[in-house]
C-alpha cells in the first residue's frame, strides 16, 4: 500500500468531529469501534440498573462531567498515535474521505436508532409544563420516566405519565390514587378510597373556597368505582388539577 504519513493535527481534528474517527485515520479500527459504542453501552446499562433509585441522578451527573474528559482522551490518543506514524504509514482501504463520511453517517444512524429504542422502551425525558403536581414537581422541572415493561403496571402512589384523553398529543403527569375495582370519593376536599380517608402528605390545597358538587367536582366528587384494568389519577396540587379515571 502507498506510504502516507499521518498528520497529528488531522487525527485530532477528526476526533473532535466524531470521536473514533481519528483512530480510523490512524488505522486503529477496533479501538474506534470501542470508542464509538462504549459510552452508549455504559450509560444505557447504568440507566436500566438505576431507574428505581436516586442514584440515577449521580450516574447522569457523573456521565455529564466525564464527557469532556472522554473527548480529551480520544483527542490525545489519536494525536499521539498519529505522531508515531508521522514518518511511515501504509494506507488502509478505508483511509479515504468517502469512507470517513460513510462511517460518520453509519454511526449517526446507529446512534439515533439506539436513542429512539431507549426513548420508547427504557427511559424518556419530559419537561413538566404545569403546576398541577406542585410542590412535588415544579413548573419547568425535567423528569426521567421509566418506560420498561415492569413500569407499565403502576402501584398506588406512583407518579405516571400518560396521554391526555381529550388530546393524545399532550402528555400529563399525575399520581395514581386508586386502581381497578376501588371506589373513589372526594368530600370537602378530603380523598376517600373504599370509604377510608387517605393521609396524603404530598397533597396541597391553596384555595380556601369550597365548591359544591353541582358547581364543580373538585371538592366533592363521586363515589366513583374505578373500572377493572384502569387507574384513577390526580395531581398533588388538588385545587389546580384535573382528575382522570381510565
KEKE-683241 format. One line per 2 residues: number of its first residue (from 0); their letters; for each residue x, y, z of C-alpha. Coordinates in Angstrom, 2 decimals, m for minus. Layout:
% residues N
NUM) a) X Y Z; ... .
END
This chain:
% residues 246
0) xx) 0.00 0.00 0.00; 1.01 3.63 m0.55 .
2) xx) 3.04 5.23 2.21; 1.35 8.35 3.51 .
4) xx) 2.49 9.54 6.96; m0.20 10.57 9.42 .
6) xx) m0.62 14.20 10.41; m1.39 14.62 14.14 .
8) xx) m3.48 17.76 13.68; m5.74 15.94 11.21 .
10) xx) m6.13 12.98 13.59; m7.03 15.38 16.42 .
12) xx) m9.48 17.33 14.26; m11.25 14.17 13.12 .
14) xx) m11.57 13.08 16.77; m13.32 16.37 17.56 .
16) xx) m15.68 15.97 14.61; m16.50 12.37 15.54 .
18) xx) m14.85 10.50 18.44; m13.08 7.48 17.00 .
20) xx) m12.64 8.91 13.52; m9.09 9.95 14.35 .
22) xx) m8.34 6.36 15.35; m9.68 5.15 12.00 .
24) xx) m7.46 7.71 10.30; m4.55 6.09 12.19 .
26) xx) m5.61 2.58 11.16; m6.95 1.54 14.59 .
28) xx) m10.43 0.47 13.58; m11.00 m1.89 16.56 .
30) xx) m10.20 0.88 19.01; m12.53 3.19 17.07 .
32) xx) m15.44 0.76 17.45; m14.89 0.66 21.22 .
34) xx) m14.70 4.45 21.38; m17.92 4.78 19.39 .
36) xx) m20.13 2.45 21.37; m18.67 2.07 24.88 .
38) xx) m20.20 5.33 26.23; m23.64 4.40 24.85 .
40) xx) m23.44 0.93 26.38; m22.26 2.21 29.77 .
42) xx) m24.89 4.96 30.03; m27.75 2.70 28.88 .
44) xx) m26.77 m0.02 31.34; m26.48 2.49 34.19 .
46) xx) m29.93 3.91 33.49; m31.54 0.46 33.34 .
48) xx) m29.93 m0.62 36.60; m30.60 2.61 38.48 .
50) xx) m34.04 3.74 37.28; m35.73 2.93 40.57 .
52) xx) m33.28 4.79 42.81; m31.96 8.28 43.39 .
54) xx) m28.53 7.02 42.37; m29.57 7.63 38.74 .
56) xx) m29.02 11.31 39.34; m25.47 10.60 40.41 .
58) xx) m24.91 8.41 37.36; m26.24 11.03 34.94 .
60) xx) m24.33 13.89 36.55; m21.14 11.83 36.62 .
62) xx) m21.61 10.87 32.99; m22.14 14.51 32.04 .
64) xx) m18.99 15.56 33.86; m16.98 12.76 32.24 .
66) xx) m17.93 13.77 28.68; m15.21 16.47 28.40 .
68) xx) m12.58 14.01 29.68; m13.81 11.43 27.17 .
70) xx) m13.28 13.86 24.27; m9.89 14.94 25.64 .
72) xx) m8.74 11.31 25.95; m9.87 10.43 22.43 .
74) xx) m8.18 13.55 21.03; m4.88 12.91 22.82 .
76) xx) m4.88 9.22 21.89; m5.44 9.97 18.19 .
78) xx) m2.85 12.78 18.22; m0.14 10.67 19.89 .
80) xx) m0.73 7.69 17.64; m0.53 9.90 14.56 .
82) xx) 2.85 11.21 15.75; 4.15 7.62 15.78 .
84) xx) 3.17 7.33 12.11; 4.33 10.80 11.15 .
86) xx) 7.12 9.31 9.02; 5.83 5.93 7.90 .
88) xx) 2.25 4.67 7.45; 0.78 2.23 4.96 .
90) xx) m2.64 3.38 3.84; m5.59 1.09 4.56 .
92) xx) m8.52 0.63 2.18; m10.73 2.76 4.43 .
94) xx) m8.27 5.68 4.61; m10.20 7.98 2.29 .
96) xx) m12.72 10.80 2.55; m15.65 8.74 1.26 .
98) xx) m15.05 6.06 3.90; m14.82 8.68 6.65 .
100) xx) m18.10 10.28 5.59; m19.76 6.86 5.33 .
102) xx) m18.56 5.90 8.81; m19.94 9.16 10.25 .
104) xx) m23.31 8.52 8.62; m23.38 4.92 9.81 .
106) xx) m22.55 5.92 13.38; m25.22 8.63 13.27 .
108) xx) m27.87 6.17 12.07; m26.95 3.55 14.66 .
110) xx) m26.80 6.10 17.48; m30.18 7.60 16.55 .
112) xx) m31.72 4.14 16.33; m30.38 3.20 19.77 .
114) xx) m31.60 6.50 21.20; m35.07 6.02 19.72 .
116) xx) m35.26 2.46 21.07; m34.20 3.62 24.53 .
118) xx) m36.68 6.50 24.42; m39.63 4.22 23.70 .
120) xx) m38.61 1.15 25.70; m36.25 2.17 28.50 .
122) xx) m36.33 5.79 29.63; m37.67 9.08 28.28 .
124) xx) m37.10 12.66 29.39; m40.01 15.03 29.92 .
126) xx) m40.18 18.71 30.79; m43.01 19.32 33.23 .
128) xx) m45.24 22.11 31.79; m47.72 22.91 34.57 .
130) xx) m48.21 23.36 38.29; m50.69 20.53 38.86 .
132) xx) m48.11 18.41 40.72; m46.62 21.15 42.90 .
134) xx) m44.79 21.03 45.22; m43.63 17.51 44.26 .
136) xx) m42.84 18.63 40.70; m42.47 22.29 39.86 .
138) xx) m43.37 24.03 36.61; m40.41 23.57 34.26 .
140) xx) m38.92 20.56 36.06; m37.35 17.89 33.87 .
142) xx) m38.01 14.27 34.77; m36.94 10.84 33.55 .
144) xx) m39.72 8.31 33.03; m39.22 4.55 33.29 .
146) xx) m40.74 3.03 30.13; m39.71 m0.58 30.74 .
148) xx) m42.40 m3.27 30.84; m42.16 m3.60 34.61 .
150) xx) m43.17 0.06 34.98; m46.34 m0.25 32.90 .
152) xx) m48.32 m1.64 35.81; m48.01 1.18 38.36 .
154) xx) m48.96 0.90 42.01; m50.97 3.29 44.12 .
156) xx) m48.89 6.33 44.97; m46.73 6.10 41.84 .
158) xx) m46.33 9.15 39.60; m47.08 8.33 35.97 .
160) xx) m47.05 10.00 32.55; m49.96 9.35 30.20 .
162) xx) m51.66 10.74 27.11; m54.29 13.40 27.81 .
164) xx) m57.62 11.67 26.96; m59.03 14.71 25.15 .
166) xx) m55.82 15.35 23.18; m53.43 12.36 22.81 .
168) xx) m50.69 14.67 21.51; m50.30 16.03 25.06 .
170) xx) m48.71 14.19 27.98; m49.98 14.58 31.54 .
172) xx) m48.20 13.77 34.79; m50.32 12.63 37.75 .
174) xx) m50.24 10.37 40.79; m52.08 7.03 40.93 .
176) xx) m54.76 7.32 43.61; m56.75 4.14 43.07 .
178) xx) m56.74 1.03 40.89; m59.42 m1.04 39.21 .
180) xx) m62.29 m2.10 41.49; m61.70 0.59 44.13 .
182) xx) m64.17 3.33 44.97; m63.01 6.94 44.93 .
184) xx) m64.80 9.81 46.59; m63.89 13.40 47.49 .
186) xx) m65.74 15.14 50.31; m64.89 18.65 51.43 .
188) xx) m61.50 18.32 49.65; m60.66 15.10 51.54 .
190) xx) m59.94 11.98 49.46; m61.62 8.68 50.36 .
192) xx) m60.72 5.33 48.81; m63.04 2.44 49.64 .
194) xx) m64.65 4.62 52.29; m61.40 5.38 54.14 .
196) xx) m59.90 8.87 54.23; m56.39 8.90 52.77 .
198) xx) m53.46 10.53 54.56; m51.61 12.24 51.69 .
200) xx) m48.62 14.19 52.97; m47.68 15.27 49.44 .
202) xx) m51.03 16.99 48.71; m51.56 20.75 48.96 .
204) xx) m54.74 22.86 48.95; m54.12 26.53 48.28 .
206) xx) m57.71 27.61 47.66; m59.84 28.09 50.79 .
208) xx) m63.06 28.12 48.77; m65.25 25.01 48.79 .
210) xx) m67.29 24.32 45.66; m70.48 22.23 45.82 .
212) xx) m70.67 19.18 43.55; m73.36 20.87 41.44 .
214) xx) m70.93 23.69 40.59; m67.55 21.94 40.37 .
216) xx) m66.47 18.32 41.13; m63.14 19.49 42.52 .
218) xx) m64.09 19.46 46.21; m67.00 16.99 46.11 .
220) xx) m66.77 14.06 43.75; m68.18 10.56 43.47 .
222) xx) m68.43 7.97 44.73; m66.86 6.55 41.56 .
224) xx) m65.85 2.91 41.03; m62.66 2.58 39.00 .
226) xx) m63.19 0.13 36.11; m61.19 m3.10 36.11 .
228) xx) m57.80 m2.69 34.46; m57.93 1.09 34.91 .
230) xx) m56.32 3.68 37.18; m57.64 6.81 38.86 .
232) xx) m55.10 9.62 38.96; m54.95 13.10 40.48 .
234) xx) m52.41 15.88 40.80; m50.78 16.72 44.13 .
236) xx) m51.86 20.35 43.77; m55.51 19.37 44.14 .
238) xx) m57.04 22.83 43.70; m55.32 23.20 40.32 .
240) xx) m55.52 19.75 38.82; m57.86 17.58 36.78 .
242) xx) m58.57 14.04 37.87; m58.79 11.12 35.47 .
244) xx) m60.00 7.56 35.56; m59.20 5.24 32.74 .
END
